[in-house]
Each structure stands twice: as C-alpha cells, then as structure tokens.
Amino acid sequence: MADFNPQERVKKMVNAIKAEATEKSEQIKDMAAQQFRIEKNKLLNQQKERIIEEYKKKIESYTIEKRIQRSSKINQSRLSKMQARFELIQRLKEEVRQKMAILIQDQSVYKELLKNLIVQGMIKLLEPRIELTCLEQDVPLVKSILGECQEEFTQIIKRETTKDFKTTLSINQSQYLTEKSGKPILGGVVLSCANNRIVCSNTLDDRLELSLQEFLPDIRNGLFRK
C-alpha cells in the first residue's frame, strides 16, 4: 500500500484517455480527409462529365450547323446550275424556232413539210374523215395538197397492211390557229375527228417541243458535260 500513489494513478489514466482521444481524433481526421477526397473526386468527376457532355453537345450542334450550311450551299449551287441550264435550253429552243421560221419562208420546203405533218397525223388517227385546222394564211397551201395527202396515205396503208383504207380531209375555215403561250404559231396543222373528241396536234411549235424533249438528254450531255 506504501507504493500506491493516487496522483500518479490519475495521471496515468489521464494520459491513457488523452492517448485514446488523440488516436480517435486522428482516426476521425483520416476518415474525414478520406471522405473529403471521395466527395471531392465525385464532384470533380461530375463536373468533368458535365463539361464533357456540354462540349459534346456543342460539337454536335456545330457539326449539324456546318452540315446544314454545306447542304444549303450545295442546293444553292444546284439550283443555280439548273436555272442556268434552263435558260440556255430556252435560248437554244428560241434559236431553233427562229431558224425554222426562216426555213418555212421557202414555200416549196413548207409545202413538203405540211404534207408530211398531215400524213403523219392521218396515220396516227386512222379515221375515214379528218378535219384540219391551220393558220388562216396557210389555207390555200393546205387546199393545194389535200389530194396528195389522201393519195399518199392510201398508198402507205395499202403497202403496210395490204388493205384499202381511204380518208377524206377537210379544212376548218371557221377557226384558225393563232398563238400558243403568247407567241404566234409558226405553222403546221391540227387534225381532229369524231366532232373534235380526238385531236392530233402537228403544229411546228408542238413538233419543236417534242423534238426538244426527245433529244434533251443528248443536248444536256453536249452542253453540260461533267
């Protein structure tokens, strides 16, 4: 009992409590620091992902905008080319029309052309009675070739089918060809039958339009080579 020292005992207990408290404190600090690092990394990762996502959206938006701009420029270029092609073809058409107008001033040439147009129409319609409508100034010329047209048509049908088939032609003198699309018709005829229920237009303007459409691919290839 002589060795028992209460103060020393208390001191040791205090020191033990302090040591334990210090250890616990260090543990708490370590845990807090570790949790802080975890939360910090979590926040950093979240911010990083948010920034990456924002930039992805910006890049995607920029890419789409550039594609739209590129597509718009391509379309504008195509439209410009199409417009230029259309205008050039229209000029070509007008030049051909002007040359045709000069060509048919030769009555012998125009007479043969009219006869061919009439016979072609007769073959297409294959009717016993056909009425012709022409320019008023062409009536005398058309009258002068009616017999030739009827005879040539009969011979063609006989040669191709071995059958006799005749067509009687007449001229409509109550109505004449005038203009189309605001322009005077160059010439040619319109053939009709069955009280005008069946019509074959063989005007020079219509034939020019048909020829242009038929040869349009060749014209494009010749004028607009890639």
VOZAGU-647471 format. One record per residue: y, x, z of N, C-alpha, C, O in turn. Coordinates in steps of 0.001 Angstrom, whole numbers, plus 500000, padded with zeros to 6 digits. Layout:
BEGIN
YXZYXZYXZYXZ;...
END
This chain:
BEGIN
498810500824500000500000500000500000501249500864500000502317500453499547;501076502142500550502244503015500621502768503371499259503953503666499104;501842503346498194502262503702496826502934502542496097503548502761495054;502839501333496604503379500168495914504895500211495964505504500296497030;505489500149494769506951500170494645507362498973493803507185498978492585;507895497976494429508263496740493711509264497001492594509154496414491518;510198497837492826511214498096491805510615498729490557510959498401489422;509697499659490831509024500317489692508211499307488906508174499316487676;507562498436489666506724497395489031507577496493488158507215496176487025;508694496091488691509621495218487931510135495935486703510245495363485618;510447497205486905510957497994485785509951498057484649510291497916483475;508663498280485050507615498349484021507467497013483303507279496962482088;507556495920484088507422494601483472508587494323482510508413493775481422;509778494726482961510951494533482089510802495337480806511080494860479706;510344496595480990510151497441479805509101496850478858509258496884477637;508028496308479445506974495696478621507513494498477870507231494307476687;508321493663478601508906492478477964509856492894476845509858492306475763;510683493943477131511604494426476121510863494939474883511250494674473745;509775495689475152508991496243474036508391495122473192508400495164471962;507868494115473897507273492979473172508345492228472399508154491823471252;509502492052473081510600491336472418511074492114471185511350491549470127;511154493453471373511580494285470229510588494181469074510978494078467911;509297494209469412508246494095468384508343492754467670508280492678466443;508501491676468480508605490344467884509847490255467005509833489682465916;510933490852467529512186490839466766512017491531465415512480491043464384;511332492697465447511095493446464210510221492639463250510446492615462040;509210491975463835508336491131463005509127489999462344508973489696461161;509998489380463187510816488281462641511751488792461549511933488153460513;512352489991461813513238490580460807512481490869459502512965490589458406;511274491441459658510461491755458477510113490489457702510204490437456475;509702489446458479509358488173457833510576487564457141510494487042456029;511727487653457853512957487115457269513328487879455999513717487291454990;513197489219456080513522490045454905512584489740453743513002489659452588;511297489571454079510311489253453045510597487882452425510533487715451207;510915486900453285511232485561452786512496485592451936512601484915450913;513457486404452392514702486547451637514428487104450241514955486628449236;513565488150450223513220488745448919512524487724448019512795487636446822;511604486943448638510883485925447854511851484905447274511793484585446086;512754484389448133513725483389447684514690483981446661515074483348445677;515067485251446951515973485920446023515330486067444642515952485758443626;514074486546444613513357486696443344513155485345442650513236485228441427;512887484327443485512691482989442941513968482498442257513943481981441140;515103482683442982516391482279442410516726483088441160517203482548440162;516468484391441236516737485255440084515897484827438873516393484749437750;514613484552439133513728484107438051514190482773437474514167482562436261;514614481873438373515102480580437903516348480744437042516476480126435985;517270481592437514518485481843436748518168482517435420518745482200434380;517218483470435493516811484181434280516227483193433260516568483230432078;515332482302433744514710481309432864515760480355432295515708479982431123;516731479960433164517781479063432706518627479721431611518955479106430596;518973481003431853519771481731430864518997481910429563519536481739428470;517698482263429710516857482432428512516761481116427744516848481107426517;516581479999428465516475478687427828517782478310427132517777477762426030;518903478614427797520203478332427190520390479109425895520850478566424891;520025480397425932520170481223424737519202480801423637519516480880422450;518004480345424059517061479822423066517667478621422341517593478504421118;518279477716423153518906476529422566520075476915421670520265476340420598;520863477904422124521989478354421311521515478979420003522071478722418936;520476479805420109519928480446418908519353479393417961519547479460416747;518636478411418540518050477342417729519145476525417054519052476202415869;520192476191417826521315475440417265522020476227416169522394475674415135;522196477524416406522842478388415407521994478472414142522509478426413025;520673478598414344519757478686413196519800477411412372519859477452411143;519770476256413077519818474964412381521131474807411622521152474345410481;522228475200412274523546475109411631523604475969410376524131475550409345;523052477182410475523037478069409312522179477495408189522526477592407012;521046476892408576520185476279407562520895475127406869520800474956405653;521618474330407680522359473207407115523443473711406161523624473172405069;524162474757406592525206475329405743524620475885404445525173475697403361;523479476579404587522820477144403397522353476036402464522538476109401250;521733474993403058521266473866402261522425473167401568522323472771400407;523543473020402301524729472378401732525277473187400557525658472621399532;525317474511400710525807475366399629524890475304398409525343475272397265;523574475287398694522606475201397592522782473885396847522786473854395616;522930472783397611523114471465396999524408471401396198524445470842395102;525470471980396758526741472006396038526614472794394739527155472401393706;525894473905394806525673474718393612524868473951392569525169473992391376;523831473246393048523015472456392125523828471343391482523732471107390277;524639470654392304525474469580391771526474470112390748526724469478389723;527043471281391036527981471894390090527291472232388774527842472018387695;526057472772388884525298473102387672524947471840386889525052471804385663;524523470794387625524180469533386967525386468939386256525274468437385137;526545468999386915527769468477386308528134469272385064528514468702384042;528015470597385157528326471454384005527365471172382854527772471115381694;526068470994383193525086470682382146525394469346381485525346469215380262;525714468347382325526013467015381795527212467078380853527174466513379760;528273467762381272529474467851380446529194468581379141529701468191378089;528393469632379202528070470393377996527233469564377033527453469593375822;526265468819377581525427467958376729526263466851376098526055466494374938;527217466305376871528094465269376317528952465832375194529182465157374191;529431467066375356530216467701374280529344467932373050529775467728371916;528107468363373301527174468561372188526925467256371453526922467206370223;526715466197372233526488464872371642527683464447370785527515463929369681;528885464672371307530089464280370567530244465110369293530672464587368263;529901466388369353529982467233368154529011466748367078529354466693365897;527790466394367505526796465886366548527281464572365947527122464323364752;527873463741366791528379462444366323529475462640365279529510461937364270;530359463587365524531443463860364572530900464385363244531384464020362172;529888465246363334529279465772362103528566464667361334528594464636360104;527920463754362075527246462633361435528262461718360740528004461199359654;529423461533361387530468460696360800530954461294359470531252460564358525;531029462619359413531427463288358171530326463159357126530602462945355945;529072463292357569527933463259356652527819461918355933527569461880354728;527999460825356659527779459497356052528961459057355185528935457978354593;529987459891355114531067459571354179530585459705352736531163459130351814;529516460474352565528863460565351253528004459309351076526983459163351748;528403458413350188527740457119350036526273457240349631525446456427350046;525953458226348844524551458395348432523684458785349626522551458322349761;524223459633350482523491460041351683523344458858352631522265458606353168;524459458128352829524428457000353758523526455882353244522844455223354029;523521455672351953522669454628351369521195454919351648520453454026352056;520773456153351433519377456529351687519048456426353176517953456011353555;519997456806353997519798456719355446519658455271355895518797454951356714;520500454405355364520425452980355697519071452393355288518458451635356040;518621452750354097517340452239353613516208452665354545515343451856354879;516210453910354959515167454400355868515215453675357215514179453318357777;516426453464357720516571452766359002516064451328358919515419450834359844;516358450668357812515921449275357641514404449206357523513771448370358169;513817450072356708512363450055356511511640450395357818510622449780358135;512148451352358565511537451681359856511554450478360788510569450193361469;512677449777360813512770448579361650511820447488361197511233446795362027;511661447328359903510735446313359359509298446618359775508537445717360129;508939447904359726507589448307360130507367448044361613506272447661362027;508388448246362393508277448025363834508133446541364160507363446174365047;508868445689363450508846444258363762507670443529363113507049442662363727;507372443895361854506263443254361118506373441728361171505451441034361599;507519441232360726507764439794360686508077439376359250508625440166358482;507730438125358880507980437689357494509459437488357173509851437586356010;510275437213358165511712437034357953512483437853358988512261437737360193;513380438670358488514174439529359372515636439445358954515968439463357769;516507439353359974517945439295359720518577440632360107518235441232361126;519503441078359267520177442357359502521619442123359925522321441280359366;522046442888360924523456442883361330523987444293361139523382445261361601;525116444404360459525663445728360147527181445711360313527757444693360693;527815446828360030529274446875360009529779446000358852529141445900357804;530911445389359065531440444495358029531653445233356707531382444686355638;532136446471356780532388447230355550531097447698354874531115448126353720;529963447612355609528685448051355031527925446923354330526874447158353733;528455445696354403527723444556353833527396444766352349526248444552351961;528339445169351512527992445369350081526897446421349887526001446249349061;526979447500350648525976448564350518524595448071350960523593448348350301;524547447337352082523264446810352572522695445811351560521493445817351297;523548444954350992523086443979349990522447444674348798521474444191348217;523018445818348450522535446509347239521152447137347420520504447485346433;520692447286348666519402447948348895518345447005349483517236447443349789;518671445719349643517702444789350225516398444771349432515308444842350002;516529444673348092515324444613347251514497445885347378513270445821347460;515154447036347394514439448303347514513696448390348857512559448857348930;514365447931349901513751447983351241512518447091351296511481447491351825;512628445897350756511498444958350776510323445512349971509171445412350392;510622446091348823509574446643347969508904447856348632507678447967348626;509700448757349198509125449941349846508281449544351051507213450114351274;508747448577351826507984448097352988506633447534352557505609447828353175;506629446718351485505380446126350987504402447205350549503206447121350827;504916448219349862504054449307349389503453450095350569502281450468350535;504256450341351598503761451086352773502650450298353470501611450863353813;502863449004353679501854448177354346500571448130353512499468448201354056;500722448010352184499552447977351299498789449299351364497559449312351405;499511450381351373498889451709351400498188451977352736497105452562352759;498788451559353827498252451866355150497199450869355630496330451224356427;497270449611355147496340448586355661495519447918354560494594447162354857;495845448187353281495215447544352107495445446035352092494730445302351408;496440445571352846496755444140352861498140443910352279499012444777352329;498318442715351724499619442340351185500428441653352286499995440659352870;501591442198352548502469441607353554503900441788353091504352442908352852;504604440683352967505971440754352476506939440244353542506631439344354323;508102440849353540509151440442354461510416440147353671510803440903352781;511045439045354010512308438669353374513464439049354290513504438664355459;514395439804353742515551440253354505516775439403354198516958438947353069;517606439195355203518895438518355026519933439219355874519600439961356799;521188438982355555522284439637356282523037438604357106523403437541356606;523260438923358353524067438072359229525538438345358936526055439412359266;526204437383358320527609437573357980528535436738358858529708436539358543;527978436256359963528820435560360946529133436467362132529973436152362976;528450437578362172528659438525363270528398439935362753527443440161362010;529237440873363140529101442244362654529050443223363827529473442909364939;528533444393363555528553445459364554529997445933364726530740446042363751;530380446208365945531756446668366182531774447985366948532013449045366369;531520447912368259531591449128369059530525449120370146529925448091370456;530308450315370717529356450479371817529940451474372795530380452556372407;529944451103374071530505451952375130531940452354374820532366453471375112;532679451419374219534094451678373950534364452499372710535521452808372422;533328452864371964533513453656370751533039452860369542532054452126369625;533739453005368416533296452312367198531904452798366778531611453992366826;531064451864366373529725452230365907529827452938364561530559452502363672;529092454023364422529148454807363190528589454043361998529162454061360909;527477453379362217526813452680361125525388452336361494525009452352362665;524592452020360458523213451619360725523100450111360810524022449393360422;521981449629361312521724448181361348521022447796362640520434448628363331;521104446501362941520304445902363994519447444835363332519974443940362670;518136444920363501517201443962362906516766442974363974516488443360365109;516709441704363612516282440687364574515448439625363875515535439443362660;514634438924364668513801437847364146513505436861365268513888437079366418;512831435793364929512469434759365902513703434296366669513719434262367900;514766433930365883516013433456366486516590434446367500517025434074368589;516575435695367106517153436781367924516404437038369230516923437714370118;515197436507369351514417436796370555513795438187370490513491438788371520;513609438690369277513082440039369083514129440851368331514576440448367257;514516441975368880515600442778368301515179444241368230514578444780369160;515505444863367113515287446306366952516612446919366526517086446684365414;517212447712367424518499448332367118518270449685366467517722450606367074;518704449782365217518585451035364476519966451490364007520145451912362864;520931451396364912522255451931364582522206453447364677521327454011365329;523142454092364031523184455554364092523452456036365514522958457086365925;524235455266366258524541455640367644523288455588368520523055456472369344;522485454534368326521247454422369102520253455507368725519576456067369588;520167455804367432519232456843366999519678458216367494518848459061367829;520985458434367537521512459693368081521145459817369558520747460888370018;521281458717370296520949458721371719519460458972371926519077459749372801;518619458318371124517172458513371230516778459953370902515939460546371580;517384460500369871517080461884369484517498462854370573516798463822370870;518649462576371160519132463440372235518175463414373421517863464456373996;517708462220373784516763462098374891515434462788374558514829463432375416;514992462647373312513713463237372898513753464756372951512793465401373374;514874465320372517514981466784372447515716467377373638516024468569373643;516002466556374652516746467038375809516077468234376501516773469183376862;514733468219376700514097469407377311514333470683376505514611471740377071;514220470574375171514448471755374320515914472187374376516222473379374388;516811471201374409518241471523374483518550472242375791519285473228375809;517979471737376891518205472370378196517668473790378219518320474703378725;516474473970377667515878475303377646516709476260376803516815477446377114;517291475736375741518084476583374864519443476922375441519945478032375262;520049475940376150521406476138376664521450476684378080522393477375378466;520408476363378852520443476704380274519207477497380687518464477090381580;519004478602380044517858479443380397518041480017381779519143480408382165;516917480067382546516985480592383902517003482110383886517059482737384944;
END
